[in-house]
């Protein structure tokens, strides 16, 4: 995870996003690149499917300058040096003065190891859903979704939400650099929340063969949903990172009927590494 992309906006989770990116960058001696993002023209009158927030078209050059100033101030206050050339080192860059629309996130993200965004919410000051979806569906790269409260650690105790799916297998592969450094890794299977595929014990065995101290756990959700059960287990185990495949069900189905991804995006209180 030597290169980290940070789409920056004027929302209340931006300090937490920057801190999460910095923690990962410090761990892997990574380059962090920021840029100001704005709604695409087609999204000015749309509604985020998770947050139900209608998107305003209000985004001007002054906001872009403020976002850049916040990014640079954060990096300078934490002693992160500005990048010089293409060296693989703990550093930051802001190569674009203008704001880029949401579609740019997916395109630019294809040449980064990780994209870091804030957890979407329903209030105007919260992060929007569309940047997250652009990162998930258009980049082909993993996305770290950060809650409003800045994390103190990332990746010491990891919960892998195993449901047997292709999306989860891809998420596990992207998470390998973090999994290899973890103190504990729990591969969680929620009864009734899986698709046809390998078991949680088989997934844990695969991780152990890669030198990762993984144990498998199966839980019965009872009256809880799969998403609720996953977050409850993460809290009970003291985890500081959840690895979760995104949208095993379609986005439309999750919007209508609910689903684990949607619940975690609305209610998650720890960083979540996702891939589709």
HULIN-V523767 format. One record per run of one state. SS is the DSSP state (H for helix, E for strand, C for the rest). FROM is the first residue (numbers start at 0). TO is the last residue. Records with the same first field share a line. If there is no record, write none. Layout:
SS=FROM-TO  FROM-TO
This chain:
C=0-1  8-12  28-29  38-39  43-45  47-52  54-59  77-80  82-89  93-98  101-101  109-112  118-118  120-125  127-127  138-140  146-155  161-164  179-182  190-198  209-212  219-224  236-239  245-249  257-258  267-270  275-275
E=2-7  30-37  46-46  53-53  81-81  90-92  99-100  113-117  119-119  126-126  141-145  156-160  183-189  213-218  240-244  271-274
H=13-27  40-42  60-76  102-108  128-137  165-178  199-208  225-235  250-256  259-266
